[in-house]
């Protein structure tokens, strides 16, 4: 799970603007698409279990957790202005800002640590056990050795090098 050089440069550039909005930068996707590219920014914030429910500006009840529409608007304005000044993307581009959602993509190995015991979808660069795609239960995350351990169907346990992960996301379950 490594960002391309362009994505890493964009991540480093926009991180301070996102932090100024009092939210966390979960990850980014930069998708060059000919004349019009897409920059998708995922933001998150820590859960406050003790927060009292409040009505936001849209009249929706918020439990003091998660990302709201206002957070996305604020980050869009901050990052948009910063991108206009630095102009790191040649040509036209669309800027999208959202929460990672229930089926959140993982951009860093450390993000997976909070989801041990849950189902994840993995797409690998090189096949493991003759497969590149897995839906599996996340058993452990070894940050030091940059490995994860998953249990696939049939109870088989696999160790996967994080550098072999092309894409990973949580599988939402009720």
N, C-alpha and C positions, 0 to 999 in steps of 0.2 A: 504494500500500500504506500506507493510513493507518488507524489505529485510530479507532473512534468515541470521542466524549468520555467515555462511561461506561467503555469498555474501557481508555482511556488512564489514567483516574483509578484504576482497579483495578490496572493495571500498575504505576503509580507507588507505590501503597500496598503492594503485595505484594513488590516488588523487594527491599527490604532483608531481609525475612523469608527469601526464597529465597537471597539471597547469604549469609546467616548459616548456611545448610546446606552451604556450600562447593560449590555448583553454580551454573550460569548459567541465568538466566531467558531461554529461547529465545523464548517468546511466550505469549499468552493468547487464548482465545476466550470471549467472554461471549455466551450465547445465551438471551435472555429467552423463556420458553416458558409464558406464562400464569401459573398459580399457582406453578409450579416451574421455576426458571431453572437453567442449567448454566454453571458456570465451569470451563473446561478450561485447565490450566496445563501448558505444555511446558517441561521442564528438560533441560539438556545439560551436559556437562563436557568440557574439553579432552582430547584423546587424548594419552596418555603412551606414546610408542613404545618407551621403554626399560624400562618397568615389567615386573617379573617376575609370572608368573601366580600367583594366590593363590586359596584357597578362601574364599568368603564365608560368612556365617552360615547360609545355606541349603544349604551344601555344593556350590555351583556354582562352577566355575572362572571367574575373572574375569581379564582380561588388563590390568588397570589402566586401563581405558578405558570410556567409555560409562556410561549410567545403569543402576543396578540397582534392585531392588525396595526395598531399604532406603533408597535416596535418595528414592524416591517417598513412602515412609511418613514419613520425616523431614520432607519439605517439606509433606506433607498436614497433619501435626501442627502445624508452625510457622505455616503460612498459615491453617489452620483456627482456631487460637487467636487470631491477629491479626484475622481477620474477625469472630470473636465479639466482640472488644473494640470494634472500629470500626463494625461493622454497616453496611457500605456497600451491601448488597444487600437491597432490601425483599422480604419474603416468603421462601418456602422456596427453597433452591437445592441443587444437588448439586455437589460439588467433586471434580474428577478431576485427577490429576497423573500425567504420563507423559513418556517421552522423545519427541522428535519422530519417531523411527523411521526406517526406510529411505526412506519416501516423504514426508520431512519437509516440512511447510508452511513457507513463508517469510513472515515478518512485517515484516522490514525489508530494504531494498535491499542493505545491507552484508552480510547473511547469504548472499546469492546469490554473492558474489565468490569464495567457496571452492568453487564448483561449476561453474566455467567449463569448457566441453567436455562437460558432461553434459546429459541430456534433462530438460526441465521441462514441466510442464503449466501453462498460463496460462488464466485466465478474465478477460476484460477488461470494463470498464464500458461503453466505447464501441467499436464495431467498428473493426478495422483490416483493410483489404483484404476488407471485407464479412464478417469473421468475428470472433466474440467468444471462441471457444475455440481453443486451439492446443496441440499437442505439438510441441516444438521443441528444437533444440540451443542451449544458452546459449553465445553467442560472446563477449560482453563485458558488463561492468557499469561504467557511468560514474556514479560517486557525485556528482561535481560538478554534472553536468547532470541527474541523476536519471533516467537512461535505461538501457535494456538493449538489446542487439542479439541477435537470435535468428535461427537458420536453420530454416525450415520445410521441409516436404517439397517436393521439386523444386529444392532449393538456393536458394530465394528468401530473401534476408536482409531482415529487418524491424527497424526501430528502434521501441521502444515506451517511452512515457513511464511512469515508475513510478506516477504518480498515476492512470493509466488501468488499473492492475492491481487487479482485485477480489480475486483469489485466485491464489496461485502455490505449486506444490510440486514437489519433486524426483520424477522417475520412476525407481524402482529398477531397475537392470539388473545382471545377473550379469557 
